[in-house]
Structure formats: structure tokens, C-alpha cells
Amino acid sequence: MNIGARNIGAGKSRSATRHLAARATLRRAVGLLGDFRYEQTDPDRFYGALAKDSVELLRDLYLGATGEGLDGRVILDVGGGPGYFADGFRQVGARYIPVEPDPSEMHARDIDLTGVAVRGSGMALPIRSDSVDICFSSNVAEHVPEPWTMAAEMLRVTKPGGLMVLSYTLWWGPFGGHETGPWHYLGGERAARRYARTQGHEPKNRFGTSLFAVHCGEGLRWARGAAGADLLAAFPRYHPRWAWWLVRVPGLRELLVSNLVVVLRKH
């Protein structure tokens, strides 16, 4: 895939994504998108499926970019919450470290992360520079007011030769409003007020406080201009391989990509 970035080549992209591309089928896409309806009602089911796919995603990308597996690698998960992904990464031999600013989120499930989890903001990571093999964030950038500050921090803590993988939900996509959708198409504040009125309580993801409008184009611009790194790939996370071309089409990508993944390798 060549998205036209000045620092990405078609050869690098194909190499980094060749293992993932073989797994990016319509069946996988349908399964992942179908699990979204359980995010609020059955989070164990939703995050369990997402955790499995996240391990496979990073395994495929790291293998494609470096020729190596995840065994012994240090993976920093920015916005890791209560550690839904911990078991999956441990099973493949990785050292998994979640970073989460909200202590209530860190203790939302009965997962022992003692001595592993770090409390801190993604916009000012309490991690030394050049220290992790992979810095990963899944569906978090839309929940912070300065997503590209967070992205820059993720790149800072990644080792030279390591990967930074940022996956986030696009505002104009079908899941952009999270539980307030599809009314977010009429405005985030209006959607939040409607949700509170009809449900009798505030949404978990409150527009302007814990949910923000982030877009595909701005993510690509940031990744293309990131100093000290090569943009290896950019693709829709939940789409089959034959639909990855949507990332190349301005306007259309904001509506149909749904979740953008950008993969950078640090110099």
C-alpha cells in the first residue's frame, strides 16, 4: 500500500504488513466489528476479542518489520486500563507494561498488575526515552485532548529500531461517538445531551471531556512529519485487506476507515 507519504515506500509497507495482510480477511473484520456492540454491556467479551487481535496485530507487524517475534520484547500499552491485554502478551513471552492515568480504570477487573502497571498520562509518559521495543495504543487517542502530543510521547519512549503503533477511532466513522452514536453526526455535545436525556445518566465517554473528534487526515499528517521515524504503514484496523485503499482517499476515509492504524519505526 502506498499512501503517498513522503517517508513511506511501497516496499517498506508491504514488508511490514505482509503477515497481517494474510490474516486481514472479511471474516476477521465481521467478527471484530460485531464485538463493538458489547463494549458497554459485556466488556470482557469485547476487550477479550480485542486483546487477542492486538497480540496478533503487533506480532505480525513486528515480524514483518524486524523478522523477529515478541518473545522477550518490552511492550508499553498507553491507556492499558485494567490490563485486558496482559495475559495475551504474556502468553507470547512479551513483557507487557500498561500505562493508565485513571486508578479506577486500573482496578476495574480482577487482574494482578502489581509491579507492572504504571499510573501516568499518555501526554507525559513517566517512561525514559528509547526504552521499549513496541509502544502501542488502542482506541485511546480519541479520549485525550492532545492526541498528537501523546503520539510524540509514544515515539520518544520507543527504542531505535522499535515500532510505535497507534490505533484510534475516527470521529466521522460509525463508532466515532461511541455509545452516543450515531447522533454524534449532528454534533458531539448534542449527542451527549440526547444520551443523558434518553438513558437517564451521562455517557461514559463525554464529548469535550473524555471524547474528542480526531480524524484520519490529521493522523496521517502527523505520522508523515514525525521526526526520527519512518512511516511503515497506515491502514484501517478492522477492514479486510482489499479495503485498505480507503486510506488513500481524502473525505471518504473519514467516513469509512473507522479505525486508523499508523505504524512507525524509529531511527
C-alpha positions as CSV (number, residue, x, y, z in Angstrom):
1,M,0.0,0.0,0.0
2,N,1.4,3.4,-0.9
3,I,-0.5,6.2,0.8
4,G,1.7,8.9,-0.8
5,A,3.6,9.9,2.4
6,R,7.0,11.4,1.7
7,N,8.7,9.0,4.1
8,I,7.0,5.7,3.2
9,G,7.8,3.4,0.4
10,A,5.5,0.7,-1.1
11,G,8.2,-1.9,-0.4
12,K,8.6,-1.0,3.3
13,S,4.8,-1.0,3.7
14,R,4.4,-4.4,2.1
15,S,7.2,-5.9,4.2
16,A,5.8,-4.6,7.5
17,T,2.2,-5.7,6.8
18,R,2.8,-8.9,4.8
19,H,1.9,-11.2,7.7
20,L,-1.1,-9.1,8.8
21,A,-2.4,-8.8,5.2
22,A,-2.8,-12.6,5.0
23,R,-4.9,-12.5,8.2
24,A,-6.9,-9.4,7.3
25,T,-9.9,-11.3,6.0
26,L,-13.6,-10.4,5.7
27,R,-14.3,-13.0,8.4
28,R,-12.0,-11.3,10.9
29,A,-13.5,-7.9,10.0
30,V,-17.0,-9.0,10.6
31,G,-16.1,-10.6,13.9
32,L,-14.3,-7.6,15.3
33,L,-16.9,-5.1,14.2
34,G,-19.6,-7.3,15.6
35,D,-18.0,-7.3,19.0
36,F,-18.3,-3.5,19.3
37,R,-21.9,-3.8,20.4
38,Y,-20.7,-5.5,23.6
39,E,-18.3,-2.7,24.7
40,Q,-20.7,-1.3,27.3
41,T,-22.8,-4.4,28.1
42,D,-20.2,-7.1,28.1
43,P,-16.7,-5.6,28.3
44,D,-15.0,-8.9,29.0
45,R,-16.2,-10.2,25.7
46,F,-15.4,-7.1,23.7
47,Y,-11.9,-6.5,25.2
48,G,-11.1,-10.2,25.2
49,A,-11.6,-10.3,21.4
50,L,-9.7,-7.0,21.0
51,A,-6.8,-8.3,23.2
52,K,-6.4,-11.4,21.0
53,D,-6.4,-9.4,17.9
54,S,-4.0,-6.8,19.3
55,V,-1.4,-9.5,20.2
56,E,-1.7,-10.9,16.6
57,L,-1.5,-7.4,15.2
58,L,1.7,-6.5,16.9
59,R,3.2,-9.9,16.4
60,D,2.5,-9.7,12.6
61,L,3.8,-6.1,12.3
62,Y,6.9,-6.7,14.4
63,L,7.8,-9.8,12.5
64,G,7.2,-8.1,9.2
65,A,9.4,-5.1,10.2
66,T,12.2,-6.8,12.0
67,G,12.0,-10.5,11.2
68,E,11.7,-11.3,15.0
69,G,8.9,-12.4,17.3
70,L,7.5,-10.8,20.5
71,D,9.3,-13.2,22.9
72,G,11.4,-11.1,25.3
73,R,10.2,-7.8,23.9
74,V,9.0,-4.9,26.1
75,I,5.6,-3.6,25.1
76,L,4.2,-0.4,26.5
77,D,0.5,-0.1,26.2
78,V,-0.6,3.5,26.5
79,G,-4.1,3.6,28.0
80,G,-4.0,0.0,29.0
81,G,-6.8,0.3,31.5
82,P,-7.3,-2.7,33.8
83,G,-5.0,-4.9,31.8
84,Y,-7.3,-6.8,29.5
85,F,-4.3,-7.4,27.1
86,A,-1.9,-8.5,29.8
87,D,-2.5,-12.3,29.6
88,G,-2.3,-12.4,25.8
89,F,1.1,-10.7,25.6
90,R,2.5,-12.7,28.5
91,Q,1.5,-15.9,26.6
92,V,3.8,-15.0,23.7
93,G,6.6,-14.2,26.1
94,A,6.5,-10.4,26.0
95,R,7.0,-8.1,28.9
96,Y,3.7,-6.1,29.0
97,I,3.5,-2.7,30.8
98,P,0.2,-0.8,30.7
99,V,0.1,2.9,31.4
100,E,-3.2,4.4,32.7
101,P,-4.0,7.7,34.3
102,D,-7.2,6.7,36.0
103,P,-6.8,4.5,39.1
104,S,-10.4,3.4,38.9
105,E,-9.8,2.0,35.4
106,M,-6.6,0.2,36.6
107,H,-8.7,-1.7,39.2
108,A,-11.8,-2.3,37.1
109,R,-11.1,-6.0,36.8
110,D,-9.5,-8.6,39.0
111,I,-6.2,-8.7,37.2
112,D,-3.0,-8.6,39.2
113,L,-0.8,-6.0,37.7
114,T,1.3,-5.3,40.8
115,G,4.7,-4.1,39.9
116,V,3.8,-4.0,36.2
117,A,1.2,-1.2,35.6
118,V,2.3,2.4,35.6
119,R,0.0,5.3,36.5
120,G,0.6,8.3,34.3
121,S,-0.7,10.4,31.4
122,G,-0.2,9.4,27.8
123,M,0.6,13.0,27.1
124,A,3.6,13.0,29.5
125,L,4.7,9.4,29.8
126,P,6.7,8.6,33.0
127,I,9.0,6.4,31.0
128,R,12.6,7.1,29.9
129,S,13.3,7.8,26.3
130,D,14.4,4.9,24.0
131,S,13.4,2.2,26.4
132,V,10.6,0.0,24.9
133,D,10.6,-2.3,21.8
134,I,7.0,-1.5,20.9
135,C,4.9,1.4,22.1
136,F,1.2,0.6,21.4
137,S,-2.1,2.4,22.0
138,S,-5.5,1.0,21.0
139,N,-8.6,3.2,20.9
140,V,-7.2,5.9,23.3
141,A,-6.2,8.9,21.1
142,E,-9.8,9.9,20.8
143,H,-10.1,10.1,24.6
144,V,-7.3,12.6,25.2
145,P,-7.4,16.4,24.4
146,E,-3.9,16.4,22.7
147,P,-3.6,13.1,20.8
148,W,-0.5,14.2,18.8
149,T,1.3,15.1,22.0
150,M,0.5,11.6,23.1
151,A,1.8,10.2,19.8
152,A,5.0,12.2,20.1
153,E,5.5,10.8,23.6
154,M,4.9,7.3,22.3
155,L,7.6,7.7,19.7
156,R,10.0,9.3,22.3
157,V,10.0,6.2,24.6
158,T,10.4,3.7,21.7
159,K,13.9,2.3,21.1
160,P,15.7,3.0,17.9
161,G,14.6,0.2,15.6
162,G,11.5,-0.4,17.5
163,L,7.9,0.2,16.5
164,M,5.3,2.7,17.5
165,V,1.7,1.5,16.7
166,L,-1.2,3.9,17.2
167,S,-4.7,2.7,16.5
168,Y,-7.6,5.1,17.1
169,T,-11.3,5.6,16.3
170,L,-12.2,8.3,13.7
171,W,-14.8,10.8,14.7
172,W,-16.8,10.7,11.4
173,G,-16.8,6.9,11.3
174,P,-19.8,4.9,12.6
175,F,-18.2,4.4,16.0
176,G,-16.9,7.9,16.4
177,G,-19.5,8.8,19.0
178,H,-19.1,5.6,20.9
179,E,-22.2,4.9,22.9
180,T,-23.7,8.3,21.8
181,G,-23.6,7.4,18.1
182,P,-25.0,7.8,15.5
183,W,-26.2,11.1,16.9
184,H,-22.6,12.4,17.0
185,Y,-23.1,13.2,13.3
186,L,-25.2,16.1,14.5
187,G,-22.6,17.2,16.9
188,G,-20.8,15.7,19.9
189,E,-22.5,17.9,22.6
190,R,-25.9,17.4,21.1
191,A,-25.3,13.6,21.1
192,A,-24.2,13.7,24.7
193,R,-27.2,15.6,25.9
194,R,-29.5,13.3,24.0
195,Y,-27.9,10.3,25.6
196,A,-28.3,11.7,29.1
197,R,-31.9,12.6,28.4
198,T,-32.9,9.2,27.0
199,Q,-30.7,6.9,29.3
200,G,-31.1,8.9,32.5
201,H,-27.4,9.2,33.1
202,E,-24.3,10.8,31.4
203,P,-22.5,8.7,28.8
204,K,-19.2,7.2,29.9
205,N,-17.5,8.9,27.0
206,R,-18.5,12.6,27.4
207,F,-17.7,14.8,24.4
208,G,-15.3,17.6,25.2
209,T,-14.2,15.9,28.4
210,S,-13.3,12.3,27.7
211,L,-14.1,12.0,24.0
212,F,-12.8,14.2,21.2
213,A,-13.1,14.5,17.5
214,V,-9.9,13.0,15.8
215,H,-9.6,12.4,12.1
216,C,-7.8,10.3,9.6
217,G,-6.1,13.1,7.7
218,E,-4.5,14.7,10.8
219,G,-3.1,11.3,11.9
220,L,-1.5,10.8,8.5
221,R,-0.1,14.3,8.5
222,W,1.4,13.8,12.0
223,A,2.9,10.4,11.0
224,R,4.4,11.7,7.8
225,G,6.1,14.5,9.6
226,A,7.3,12.6,12.7
227,A,11.0,13.4,13.2
228,G,13.3,10.5,13.6
229,A,11.0,7.8,12.3
230,D,9.8,6.1,9.1
231,L,6.1,5.7,8.5
232,L,5.9,2.0,7.6
233,A,2.2,1.6,7.1
234,A,-1.2,3.1,7.6
235,F,-4.4,1.1,7.2
236,P,-7.9,0.5,8.6
237,R,-7.7,-1.8,11.5
238,Y,-11.0,-3.6,11.2
239,H,-11.2,-3.8,7.4
240,P,-10.2,-6.7,5.1
241,R,-7.0,-6.2,3.1
242,W,-8.9,-5.5,-0.1
243,A,-10.4,-2.3,1.5
244,W,-7.2,-0.8,2.8
245,W,-7.1,1.5,-0.2
246,L,-9.7,3.7,1.5
247,V,-6.9,5.4,3.5
248,R,-5.7,7.0,0.3
249,V,-9.0,8.8,-0.5
250,P,-9.5,12.1,1.4
251,G,-13.0,12.7,2.6
252,L,-14.1,9.1,2.0
253,R,-11.5,7.8,4.5
254,E,-13.0,10.0,7.3
255,L,-16.4,8.2,6.9
256,L,-15.3,4.6,6.1
257,V,-11.9,3.8,7.6
258,S,-13.5,3.7,11.1
259,N,-10.2,3.0,12.9
260,L,-6.8,4.1,11.6
261,V,-3.6,2.3,12.4
262,V,-0.3,4.1,11.8
263,V,3.0,2.1,12.2
264,L,6.3,4.0,12.6
265,R,9.8,2.6,13.0
266,K,12.1,4.8,15.0
267,H,15.6,5.5,13.5
